[in-house]
Amino acid sequence: MVITRKVEFSASHMCRDPRLSDEENRKLYGPAANPHGHGHNYVVEVSLRGQPDPVTGMVLDLKELKEILNREIVAPYDHRFLNYEVPPFDQVVPTTENIARDIWRRIEPCLSVGNGRLHSVRVYETPDLYVDYYGESPCTM
């Protein structure tokens, strides 16, 4: 069984690799390389896989899941300029892929208890652009 909870946050970022020139960054990231940044209203869906507890009937109490997501995702990310205010994005380009990886890193230890395990993190940068992450690899530049 898979259960999913959704949270939202607003944040700004710029996609720039400090090892590259301005021209190389513009070529690679296009308008997202603007040094003044740009913002998104992100939507994050976190899914857990597991069997419902025979007593409670729940994989995880959805209220508890909401509290974890608010603490580990919304609080550190909401209304922040990711490159300057949210590690590791002072050293890692905050692409949607890397944001999904970082969210996994933040929440996985909190969700590997009881009957469920973290199954996936889906991050929507826009309504028609999203990334699904299943814990394959850590944040990299």
DSSP file (Angstrom, degrees, kcal/mol; ACC not computed):
  #  RESIDUE AA STRUCTURE BP1 BP2  ACC     N-H-->O    O-->H-N    N-H-->O    O-->H-N    TCO  KAPPA ALPHA  PHI   PSI    X-CA   Y-CA   Z-CA
    1    1 A M              0   0    0      0, 0.0    49,-2.4     0, 0.0     2,-0.4   0.000 360.0 360.0 360.0 142.8    0.0    0.0    0.0
    2    2 A V  E     -A   49   0A   0     47,-0.2     2,-0.4   114,-0.1    47,-0.2  -0.981 360.0-169.6-121.7 129.3    1.2    3.5   -0.8
    3    3 A I  E     -A   48   0A   0     45,-2.4    45,-2.8    -2,-0.4     2,-0.4  -0.918   7.8-163.6-114.8 146.9    0.1    6.6    1.1
    4    4 A T  E     -A   47   0A   0     -2,-0.4     2,-0.4    43,-0.2    43,-0.2  -0.983   9.3-170.4-134.4 139.4    0.9   10.2   -0.1
    5    5 A R  E     -A   46   0A   0     41,-2.3    41,-2.9    -2,-0.4     2,-0.4  -0.978  13.7-147.2-127.5 144.0    0.8   13.6    1.5
    6    6 A K  E     +A   45   0A   0     -2,-0.4     2,-0.3    39,-0.2    39,-0.2  -0.893  16.8 174.8-114.1 139.1    1.2   16.9   -0.3
    7    7 A V  E     -A   44   0A   0     37,-2.5    37,-3.2    -2,-0.4     2,-0.3  -0.935  13.7-149.9-133.5 161.4    2.9   20.1    1.0
    8    8 A E  E     +A   43   0A   0     -2,-0.3     2,-0.3    35,-0.2    35,-0.2  -0.962  15.7 170.0-132.0 148.9    3.6   23.4   -0.7
    9    9 A F  E     -A   42   0A   0     33,-2.0    33,-2.1    -2,-0.3     2,-0.4  -0.983  25.3-133.5-151.1 157.2    6.2   26.1   -0.4
   10   10 A S  E     +A   41   0A   0     -2,-0.3    69,-4.1    31,-0.2    70,-0.6  -0.937  36.6 153.9-111.4 134.1    7.3   29.2   -2.3
   11   11 A A  E     -Ab  40  80A   0     29,-2.0    29,-2.5    -2,-0.4     2,-0.3  -0.988  31.8-135.1-154.5 158.3   11.0   29.8   -2.8
   12   12 A S  E     +Ab  39  81A   0     68,-2.5    70,-2.7    -2,-0.3     2,-0.3  -0.818  29.1 157.4-113.2 159.1   13.5   31.5   -5.2
   13   13 A H  E     -A   38   0A   0     25,-2.6    25,-1.9    -2,-0.3     2,-0.4  -0.970  28.7-137.2-162.7 171.0   16.6   30.1   -6.7
   14   14 A M        -     0   0    0     -2,-0.3     2,-1.0    23,-0.2    19,-0.2  -0.993  17.3-135.1-137.2 143.4   19.1   30.5   -9.5
   15   15 A C        +     0   0    0     17,-3.1     2,-0.4    -2,-0.4    14,-0.1  -0.825  49.9 138.7-100.4  98.5   20.7   27.7  -11.5
   16   16 A R        -     0   0    0     -2,-1.0    -2,-0.1    12,-0.1     6,-0.1  -0.994  44.0-147.6-143.8 131.7   24.3   28.6  -11.8
   17   17 A D    >   -     0   0    0     -2,-0.4     3,-2.3     4,-0.2     8,-0.1  -0.902  13.4-148.4 -97.3 118.2   27.4   26.5  -11.4
   18   18 A P  T 3  S+     0   0    0      0, 0.0    -1,-0.1     0, 0.0     4,-0.1   0.681  95.1  64.7 -63.7 -15.5   30.2   28.7   -9.9
   19   19 A R  T 3  S+     0   0    0      2,-0.1     2,-0.2    -3,-0.0    -2,-0.0   0.604  96.5  72.4 -79.5 -10.9   32.8   26.8  -11.9
   20   20 A L  S <  S-     0   0    0     -3,-2.3     2,-0.0     1,-0.1     0, 0.0  -0.679  85.0-110.6-106.6 158.1   31.3   28.0  -15.2
   21   21 A S     >  -     0   0    0     -2,-0.2     4,-2.6     1,-0.1     5,-0.2  -0.283  36.7-103.2 -74.2 167.8   31.4   31.4  -16.9
   22   22 A D  H  > S+     0   0    0      1,-0.2     4,-2.6     2,-0.2     5,-0.2   0.917 124.5  50.3 -57.2 -43.5   28.2   33.6  -17.2
   23   23 A E  H  > S+     0   0    0      2,-0.2     4,-2.4     1,-0.2    -1,-0.2   0.917 110.4  48.3 -63.5 -43.5   28.0   32.5  -20.8
   24   24 A E  H  > S+     0   0    0      1,-0.2     4,-2.4     2,-0.2    -1,-0.2   0.901 112.0  49.9 -64.4 -40.3   28.3   28.8  -20.0
   25   25 A N  H  X S+     0   0    0     -4,-2.6     4,-3.3     2,-0.2     5,-0.5   0.920 110.6  49.4 -63.5 -43.3   25.7   29.1  -17.3
   26   26 A R  H  X S+     0   0    0     -4,-2.6     4,-1.9     1,-0.2    -2,-0.2   0.905 112.5  48.5 -62.1 -40.6   23.3   30.9  -19.7
   27   27 A K  H  < S+     0   0    0     -4,-2.4    -1,-0.2    -5,-0.2    -2,-0.2   0.914 119.2  38.4 -63.9 -42.5   23.8   28.2  -22.3
   28   28 A L  H  < S+     0   0    0     -4,-2.4    -2,-0.2    -5,-0.2    -3,-0.2   0.919 133.0  20.4 -75.9 -45.9   23.3   25.4  -19.8
   29   29 A Y  H >< S-     0   0    0     -4,-3.3     3,-1.5     1,-0.2    -3,-0.2   0.488  85.4-160.2-109.1  -6.3   20.5   26.8  -17.7
   30   30 A G  G >< S-     0   0    0     -4,-1.9     3,-2.1    -5,-0.5    -1,-0.2  -0.298  72.1  -7.3  61.4-142.3   18.9   29.4  -19.9
   31   31 A P  G >  S+     0   0    0      0, 0.0     3,-1.7     0, 0.0    -1,-0.3   0.736 126.5  72.7 -60.4 -22.4   16.8   32.1  -18.0
   32   32 A A  G <  S+     0   0    0     -3,-1.5   -17,-3.1     1,-0.3    -2,-0.2   0.649  85.4  68.1 -67.5 -12.5   17.1   30.0  -14.8
   33   33 A A  G <   +     0   0    0     -3,-2.1    -1,-0.3   -19,-0.2    -7,-0.1   0.455  66.3 134.0 -84.9  -0.8   20.8   31.2  -14.7
   34   34 A N    X   -     0   0    0     -3,-1.7     3,-2.1     1,-0.2   -19,-0.1  -0.283  57.7-139.3 -50.4 122.7   19.7   34.8  -14.0
   35   35 A P  T 3  S+     0   0    0      0, 0.0    -1,-0.2     0, 0.0     3,-0.1   0.670 101.3  59.6 -65.0 -14.3   22.0   36.0  -11.1
   36   36 A H  T 3  S-     0   0    0      1,-0.2    -2,-0.1   -23,-0.0   -22,-0.1   0.524 105.8-138.7 -88.0  -6.2   19.0   37.8   -9.5
   37   37 A G    <   -     0   0    0     -3,-2.1     2,-0.3   -25,-0.1   -23,-0.2  -0.053   9.3-124.7  79.8 177.8   17.1   34.5   -9.3
   38   38 A H  E     -A   13   0A   0    -25,-1.9   -25,-2.6    -6,-0.1     2,-0.3  -0.951  20.6-121.3-157.2 163.5   13.5   33.6   -9.9
   39   39 A G  E     -A   12   0A   0     -2,-0.3     2,-0.3   -27,-0.3   -27,-0.3  -0.725  17.0-170.9-119.3 163.3   10.7   32.0   -7.9
   40   40 A H  E     -A   11   0A   0    -29,-2.5   -29,-2.0    -2,-0.3     2,-0.8  -0.973  28.2-129.4-142.0 155.0    8.4   29.1   -7.9
   41   41 A N  E     -A   10   0A   0     84,-0.4   -31,-0.2    -2,-0.3     2,-0.2  -0.889  41.4-156.6-101.6  96.3    5.4   27.8   -5.9
   42   42 A Y  E     -A    9   0A   0    -33,-2.1   -33,-2.0    -2,-0.8     2,-0.4  -0.455  12.6-159.8 -79.0 145.3    6.7   24.3   -5.3
   43   43 A V  E     -AC   8 124A   0     81,-1.7    81,-3.5   -35,-0.2     2,-0.5  -0.997   9.2-165.6-121.8 130.6    4.4   21.3   -4.6
   44   44 A V  E     -AC   7 123A   0    -37,-3.2   -37,-2.5    -2,-0.4     2,-0.5  -0.970   6.3-166.6-121.4 128.3    5.9   18.3   -2.9
   45   45 A E  E     -AC   6 122A   0     77,-2.9    77,-2.9    -2,-0.5     2,-0.5  -0.968   6.6-165.5-113.0 123.0    4.2   14.9   -2.7
   46   46 A V  E     -AC   5 121A   0    -41,-2.9   -41,-2.3    -2,-0.5     2,-0.4  -0.935   6.2-164.5-110.9 125.8    5.8   12.4   -0.3
   47   47 A S  E     -AC   4 120A   0     73,-2.7    72,-3.2    -2,-0.5    73,-1.6  -0.915   5.0-164.0-116.0 137.6    4.8    8.7   -0.6
   48   48 A L  E     -AC   3 118A   0    -45,-2.8   -45,-2.4    -2,-0.4     2,-0.4  -0.915   7.3-152.1-114.6 143.4    5.3    6.0    1.9
   49   49 A R  E     +AC   2 117A   0     68,-2.9    68,-2.2    -2,-0.4     2,-0.3  -0.955  41.2 100.2-115.7 134.7    5.0    2.2    1.2
   50   50 A G  E     - C   0 116A   0    -49,-2.4    66,-0.2    -2,-0.4     9,-0.1  -0.979  65.7 -76.6 174.2-179.2    4.0   -0.3    3.8
   51   51 A Q        -     0   0    0     64,-0.8     7,-0.1    -2,-0.3    64,-0.1  -0.835  51.1-104.5-101.9 139.3    1.4   -2.4    5.3
   52   52 A P        -     0   0    0      0, 0.0     7,-0.3     0, 0.0    -1,-0.0  -0.335  41.0-103.2 -60.2 140.4   -1.3   -0.9    7.6
   53   53 A D     >  -     0   0    0      5,-2.5     4,-2.5     1,-0.1     5,-0.1  -0.430  26.2-130.9 -60.5 135.3   -0.8   -1.6   11.3
   54   54 A P  T  4 S+     0   0    0      0, 0.0    -1,-0.1     0, 0.0     0, 0.0   0.775 104.4  40.4 -64.8 -24.3   -3.2   -4.4   12.3
   55   55 A V  T  4 S+     0   0    0      3,-0.1    -2,-0.0     1,-0.1     0, 0.0   0.919 127.2  27.9 -87.7 -50.6   -4.4   -2.3   15.4
   56   56 A T  T  4 S-     0   0    0      2,-0.2     3,-0.1     3,-0.0    -1,-0.1   0.747  90.5-135.9 -85.6 -23.9   -4.5    1.2   13.9
   57   57 A G     <  +     0   0    0     -4,-2.5     2,-0.4     1,-0.3     3,-0.1   0.592  68.0 112.9  77.6  10.0   -5.3    0.3   10.3
   58   58 A M        -     0   0    0      1,-0.2    -5,-2.5    -5,-0.1    -1,-0.3  -0.900  63.2-152.3-119.9 144.4   -2.7    3.0    9.2
   59   59 A V  S    S-     0   0    0      1,-0.4    56,-0.6    -2,-0.4    57,-0.5   0.907  95.4 -16.1 -69.4 -45.6    0.7    2.8    7.5
   60   60 A L  S    S-     0   0    0     55,-0.1    -1,-0.4    54,-0.1     2,-0.3  -0.948  82.2 -96.7-155.7 140.9    1.5    6.0    9.4
   61   61 A D     >  -     0   0    0     -2,-0.3     4,-2.1    -3,-0.2     3,-0.4  -0.454  31.9-143.9 -59.4 119.6   -0.8    8.5   11.1
   62   62 A L  H  > S+     0   0    0     -2,-0.3     4,-2.2     1,-0.3    -1,-0.2   0.765  99.2  58.3 -63.8 -25.5   -1.3   11.2    8.4
   63   63 A K  H  > S+     0   0    0      2,-0.2     4,-2.1     1,-0.2    -1,-0.3   0.918 107.1  47.3 -66.9 -42.7   -1.3   13.9   11.1
   64   64 A E  H  > S+     0   0    0     -3,-0.4     4,-2.3     2,-0.2    -2,-0.2   0.909 111.1  51.7 -63.4 -42.1    2.2   12.8   12.1
   65   65 A L  H  X S+     0   0    0     -4,-2.1     4,-2.6     1,-0.2     5,-0.2   0.914 108.3  51.7 -60.7 -43.2    3.3   12.8    8.5
   66   66 A K  H  X S+     0   0    0     -4,-2.2     4,-2.5     1,-0.2    -1,-0.2   0.913 109.3  50.1 -59.7 -43.4    2.0   16.3    8.0
   67   67 A E  H  X S+     0   0    0     -4,-2.1     4,-2.1     2,-0.2    -1,-0.2   0.905 111.2  48.8 -62.7 -42.2    4.0   17.5   11.1
   68   68 A I  H  X S+     0   0    0     -4,-2.3     4,-3.0     2,-0.2     5,-0.3   0.933 112.7  47.5 -62.9 -46.6    7.2   15.9    9.8
   69   69 A L  H  X>S+     0   0    0     -4,-2.6     4,-2.2     1,-0.2     5,-1.7   0.890 111.9  49.5 -66.0 -39.3    6.8   17.4    6.3
   70   70 A N  I  <>S+     0   0    0     -4,-2.5     5,-2.8    -5,-0.2    -1,-0.2   0.911 117.0  41.9 -64.3 -40.7    6.0   20.9    7.7
   71   71 A R  I  <5S+     0   0    0     -4,-2.1    -2,-0.2    -5,-0.2    -1,-0.2   0.916 124.3  34.0 -71.9 -44.0    9.1   20.7   10.0
   72   72 A E  I  <5S+     0   0    0     -4,-3.0    -3,-0.2    -5,-0.2    -2,-0.2   0.674 134.9  15.9 -92.0 -18.8   11.5   19.1    7.5
   73   73 A I  I  X5S+     0   0    0     -4,-2.2     4,-1.9    -5,-0.3     5,-0.3   0.734 125.3  40.5-117.4 -61.7   10.4   20.7    4.2
   74   74 A V  I  ><S+     0   0    0     -5,-1.7     4,-2.8     1,-0.2    -3,-0.2   0.939 113.6  51.3 -63.2 -50.1    8.1   23.7    4.6
   75   75 A A  H  4<S+     0   0    0     -5,-2.8    -1,-0.2     1,-0.2    -4,-0.1   0.918 117.9  36.0 -57.8 -48.2    9.9   25.4    7.6
   76   76 A P  H  4 S+     0   0    0      0, 0.0    -1,-0.2     0, 0.0    -2,-0.2   0.786 127.9  35.0 -77.7 -23.3   13.4   25.4    6.0
   77   77 A Y  H >< S+     0   0    0     -4,-1.9     3,-1.2    -3,-0.0    -2,-0.2   0.797  84.9 106.8 -99.1 -32.8   12.4   26.0    2.4
   78   78 A D  T 3< S-     0   0    0     -4,-2.8   -67,-0.2    -5,-0.3     3,-0.1  -0.265  96.9  -6.0 -66.2 130.0    9.4   28.4    2.5
   79   79 A H  T 3  S+     0   0    0    -69,-4.1     2,-0.3     1,-0.2    -1,-0.3   0.875 103.9 130.8  56.7  43.9   10.1   32.0    1.4
   80   80 A R  E <   -b   11   0A   0     -3,-1.2   -68,-2.5   -70,-0.6     2,-0.9  -0.891  66.1-126.1-121.0 153.1   13.8   31.4    1.1
   81   81 A F  E >>  -b   12   0A   0     -2,-0.3     4,-2.3   -70,-0.2     3,-1.6  -0.886  31.0-153.5 -92.9 103.1   16.4   32.1   -1.6
   82   82 A L  H 3> S+     0   0    0    -70,-2.7     4,-1.7    -2,-0.9     7,-0.2   0.821  85.3  57.4 -54.3 -42.3   17.7   28.5   -1.8
   83   83 A N  H 34 S+     0   0    0    -71,-0.3    -1,-0.3     1,-0.2   -70,-0.1   0.798 121.8  26.0 -60.5 -29.1   21.2   29.3   -3.0
   84   84 A Y  H <4 S+     0   0    0     -3,-1.6    -2,-0.2     3,-0.1    -1,-0.2   0.667 130.1  33.4-108.5 -21.7   21.9   31.6    0.0
   85   85 A E  H  < S+     0   0    0     -4,-2.3    -3,-0.2     1,-0.2    -2,-0.2   0.575 105.1  60.5-117.7 -11.5   19.6   30.3    2.8
   86   86 A V  S >< S-     0   0    0     -4,-1.7     3,-2.3    -5,-0.4    -1,-0.2  -0.871  81.6-117.5-128.7 100.8   19.2   26.5    2.5
   87   87 A P  T 3  S+     0   0    0      0, 0.0    -3,-0.1     0, 0.0    -4,-0.0  -0.475  95.0  34.4 -62.4 141.8   22.2   24.2    2.7
   88   88 A P  T >> S+     0   0    0      0, 0.0     3,-2.5     0, 0.0     4,-1.5  -0.937 106.3  74.1 -93.7  13.3   23.4   22.3    0.6
   89   89 A F  T <4 S+     0   0    0     -3,-2.3    -4,-0.1     1,-0.3    10,-0.0   0.469  80.5  72.9 -76.9   1.8   22.3   24.8   -2.1
   90   90 A D  T 34 S+     0   0    0      1,-0.1    -1,-0.3    -6,-0.1    -7,-0.1   0.621 119.4  19.3 -77.0 -14.5   25.1   27.2   -1.2
   91   91 A Q  T <4 S+     0   0    0     -3,-2.5     2,-0.4     1,-0.2    -2,-0.2   0.480 122.0  62.2-128.2 -11.9   27.3   24.5   -2.9
   92   92 A V  S  < S-     0   0    0     -4,-1.5    -1,-0.2    -9,-0.1    49,-0.1  -0.964  87.9-110.3-122.4 134.3   24.9   22.5   -5.0
   93   93 A V        -     0   0    0     -2,-0.4     2,-2.3     1,-0.1     5,-0.2  -0.459  31.3-129.0 -63.4 125.1   22.9   23.9   -7.9
   94   94 A P        +     0   0    0      0, 0.0    -1,-0.1     0, 0.0     2,-0.1  -0.349  47.6 157.2 -81.2  63.5   19.2   23.9   -6.8
   95   95 A T     >  -     0   0    0     -2,-2.3     4,-2.3     1,-0.1     5,-0.2  -0.353  59.7-105.4 -72.2 165.6   17.7   22.1   -9.7
   96   96 A T  H  > S+     0   0    0      1,-0.2     4,-2.3     2,-0.2     5,-0.2   0.878 123.5  55.6 -61.0 -36.2   14.4   20.4   -9.2
   97   97 A E  H  > S+     0   0    0      1,-0.2     4,-2.0     2,-0.2    -1,-0.2   0.937 109.8  44.1 -60.7 -47.3   16.3   17.1   -9.2
   98   98 A N  H  > S+     0   0    0      2,-0.2     4,-2.4     1,-0.2    -2,-0.2   0.834 110.3  55.3 -70.6 -30.9   18.6   18.2   -6.4
   99   99 A I  H  X S+     0   0    0     -4,-2.3     4,-2.6     2,-0.2    -1,-0.2   0.931 108.1  49.5 -64.0 -44.1   15.7   19.7   -4.4
  100  100 A A  H  X S+     0   0    0     -4,-2.3     4,-2.2     1,-0.2    -2,-0.2   0.911 111.6  49.2 -60.6 -42.2   14.0   16.3   -4.6
  101  101 A R  H  X S+     0   0    0     -4,-2.0     4,-2.4     2,-0.2    -1,-0.2   0.911 111.4  48.8 -63.0 -42.8   17.2   14.6   -3.4
  102  102 A D  H  X S+     0   0    0     -4,-2.4     4,-2.2     2,-0.2    -2,-0.2   0.902 109.4  51.7 -66.8 -39.7   17.7   17.0   -0.5
  103  103 A I  H  X S+     0   0    0     -4,-2.6     4,-2.3     2,-0.2     5,-0.3   0.930 109.5  50.7 -61.8 -43.7   14.1   16.6    0.6
  104  104 A W  H  X S+     0   0    0     -4,-2.2     4,-2.8     1,-0.2    -2,-0.2   0.943 109.6  50.7 -56.1 -48.3   14.6   12.8    0.6
  105  105 A R  H  < S+     0   0    0     -4,-2.4    -1,-0.2     1,-0.2    -2,-0.2   0.873 112.6  47.1 -58.6 -38.8   17.8   13.2    2.7
  106  106 A R  H  < S+     0   0    0     -4,-2.2     4,-0.3     1,-0.1    -1,-0.2   0.883 122.5  30.7 -71.4 -39.4   15.9   15.4    5.2
  107  107 A I  H >X S+     0   0    0     -4,-2.3     4,-1.2    -5,-0.2     3,-0.7   0.719  96.5  81.6 -98.7 -21.7   12.8   13.2    5.7
  108  108 A E  H >X S+     0   0    0     -4,-2.8     3,-0.8    -5,-0.3     4,-0.6   0.893  92.2  51.1 -56.8 -44.7   14.0    9.6    5.2
  109  109 A P  H 34 S+     0   0    0      0, 0.0     3,-0.4     0, 0.0    -1,-0.3   0.842 111.2  49.9 -61.9 -29.7   15.4    9.2    8.7
  110  110 A C  H <4 S+     0   0    0     -3,-0.7    -2,-0.2    -4,-0.3     3,-0.2   0.695 114.0  44.9 -78.2 -18.9   12.1   10.5   10.1
  111  111 A L  H << S+     0   0    0     -4,-1.2     2,-0.2    -3,-0.8    -1,-0.2   0.307  85.3  88.5-112.8   8.0   10.0    8.1    8.0
  112  112 A S  S  < S+     0   0    0     -4,-0.6     2,-0.3    -3,-0.4    -1,-0.2  -0.274  71.6  94.2-101.2  47.7   11.9    4.8    8.4
  113  113 A V  S >  S+     0   0    0     -2,-0.2     3,-0.8     3,-0.2     2,-0.1  -0.931  76.3   3.1-132.3 156.7   10.0    3.7   11.5
  114  114 A G  T 3  S-     0   0    0     -2,-0.3   -54,-0.1     1,-0.2   -55,-0.1  -0.395 118.4 -27.9  72.3-145.0    7.0    1.5   12.0
  115  115 A N  T 3  S+     0   0    0    -56,-0.6   -64,-0.8   -57,-0.2     2,-0.3   0.629 117.3  70.4 -86.3 -15.5    5.3   -0.2    9.1
  116  116 A G  E <   -C   50   0A   0     -3,-0.8     2,-0.3   -57,-0.5   -66,-0.2  -0.690  54.0-164.8-110.3 158.1    6.2    2.3    6.4
  117  117 A R  E     -C   49   0A   0    -68,-2.2   -68,-2.9    -2,-0.3     2,-0.2  -0.974  41.2 -91.9-132.3 148.2    9.3    3.3    4.4
  118  118 A L  E     +C   48   0A   0     -2,-0.3   -70,-0.3   -70,-0.2     3,-0.1  -0.419  44.5 175.5 -59.4 127.6    9.8    6.3    2.3
  119  119 A H  E     -     0   0A   0    -72,-3.2     2,-0.3     1,-0.4   -71,-0.2   0.819  54.3 -14.8-103.9 -47.0    8.9    5.3   -1.3
  120  120 A S  E     -C   47   0A   0    -73,-1.6   -73,-2.7    14,-0.1     2,-0.4  -0.997  42.3-145.6-159.4 157.1    9.1    8.5   -3.4
  121  121 A V  E     -CD  46 133A   0     12,-2.3    12,-2.5    -2,-0.3     2,-0.5  -0.998  17.6-168.1-124.4 124.1    9.4   12.2   -3.4
  122  122 A R  E     -CD  45 132A   0    -77,-2.9   -77,-2.9    -2,-0.4     2,-0.5  -0.967   3.1-168.9-113.7 125.9    7.7   14.1   -6.2
  123  123 A V  E     -CD  44 131A   0      8,-2.3     8,-2.0    -2,-0.5     2,-0.6  -0.966   6.5-158.8-118.4 119.5    8.6   17.8   -6.6
  124  124 A Y  E     +CD  43 130A   0    -81,-3.5   -81,-1.7    -2,-0.5     6,-0.2  -0.869  13.4 177.7 -93.9 120.7    6.6   20.0   -8.9
  125  125 A E  E    S-     0   0A   0      4,-2.1   -84,-0.4    -2,-0.6    -1,-0.2   0.813  81.6  -0.2 -84.8 -37.2    8.4   23.2  -10.0
  126  126 A T  E >  S- D   0 129A   0      3,-1.4     3,-1.5    -3,-0.1    -1,-0.3  -0.883  91.0 -93.2-138.2 169.1    5.5   24.2  -12.2
  127  127 A P  T 3  S+     0   0    0      0, 0.0     3,-0.1     0, 0.0   -85,-0.0   0.778 126.8  36.4 -58.8 -24.5    2.2   22.4  -12.8
  128  128 A D  T 3  S+     0   0    0      1,-0.1     2,-0.4    -4,-0.0    -4,-0.0   0.227 109.4  67.7-114.8  15.4    3.6   20.7  -15.8
  129  129 A L  E <   +D  126   0A   0     -3,-1.5    -4,-2.1     2,-0.0    -3,-1.4  -0.957  59.1 148.4-136.4 117.8    7.2   20.0  -14.7
  130  130 A Y  E     -D  124   0A   0     -2,-0.4     2,-0.4    -6,-0.2    -6,-0.2  -0.967  32.0-141.8-145.5 162.1    8.0   17.6  -11.9
  131  131 A V  E     -D  123   0A   0     -8,-2.0    -8,-2.3    -2,-0.3     2,-0.5  -0.979   8.6-153.6-124.2 135.8   10.7   15.2  -10.7
  132  132 A D  E     -D  122   0A   0     -2,-0.4     2,-0.4   -10,-0.2   -10,-0.2  -0.943  15.5-171.2-106.3 131.2   10.1   11.8   -9.1
  133  133 A Y  E     -D  121   0A   0    -12,-2.5   -12,-2.3    -2,-0.5    -2,-0.0  -0.983  17.8-177.9-127.7 135.4   12.9   10.6   -6.8
  134  134 A Y        -     0   0    0     -2,-0.4    -1,-0.1   -14,-0.2   -14,-0.1   0.080  62.7 -88.6-119.4  20.7   13.2    7.1   -5.2
  135  135 A G  S    S+     0   0    0      2,-0.1   -15,-0.0   -14,-0.1    -2,-0.0   0.715  79.8 140.2  85.1  21.3   16.4    7.5   -3.2
  136  136 A E        -     0   0    0      1,-0.2    -3,-0.0     2,-0.0   -35,-0.0   0.880  66.4  -2.8 -69.9 -40.2   18.9    6.5   -5.9
  137  137 A S  S    S-     0   0    0      3,-0.0    -1,-0.2     0, 0.0    -2,-0.1  -0.990  72.0-103.7-154.5 155.2   21.7    9.0   -5.4
  138  138 A P        -     0   0    0      0, 0.0     2,-0.1     0, 0.0   -36,-0.1  -0.165  53.9 -70.9 -77.1 172.9   22.7   12.0   -3.2
  139  139 A C        +     0   0    0    -38,-0.1     2,-0.3   -41,-0.1   -41,-0.1  -0.400  60.3 168.6 -60.5 133.7   22.8   15.7   -4.1
  140  140 A T              0   0    0    -47,-0.1   -47,-0.1    -2,-0.1   -42,-0.1  -0.943 360.0 360.0-141.1 164.8   25.5   16.6   -6.5
  141  141 A M              0   0    0     -2,-0.3    -2,-0.1   -49,-0.1   -49,-0.0   0.480 360.0 360.0 -77.9 360.0   26.5   19.6   -8.7
